[in-house]
Amino acid sequence: MGIQDWSDSVILVTVEPEPDMSDELKTVTEIIRHRNKCSVVVDFSDAELVTSSSLAQLLRLQKVLDDHNQQMVLCGVSSRTRGVFEVTGLDKVFEFVDDKFTALAGMQLAR
């Protein structure tokens, strides 16, 4: 769990369940602001619920990554949580893959 440097250019974040998720995403955003050239994989496999606060943090993180021409991929998202993204229209904003291995492999190939 937590925030891990997967490589020099990729951070893997296994988000904590709410209410800690928002704070964790805020920390990742600060890391990215200082590192510039780093993409992010956010693994939701340990989190069943996402709040509006965490959605706002995800949008902030996406904005920072976009500003640095980096990408973010969400993975391990349960059908319940995916429904929240769909209802809010955020399923069009974020990229989703099934699991962290697929996400990490995709990022390594994109480099």
GINORZI-V354833 format. One record per run of one state. SS is the DSSP state (H for helix, E for strand, - for the rest). FROM is the first residue (numbers start at 0). TO is the last residue. If there is no record, write none. Layout:
SS:FROM:TO
SS:FROM:TO
//
This chain:
-:0:0
E:1:6
-:7:8
E:9:13
-:14:19
H:20:34
-:35:37
E:38:42
-:43:50
H:51:66
-:67:70
E:71:74
-:75:77
H:78:87
-:88:88
H:89:91
-:92:93
E:94:96
-:97:98
H:99:109
-:110:110
//
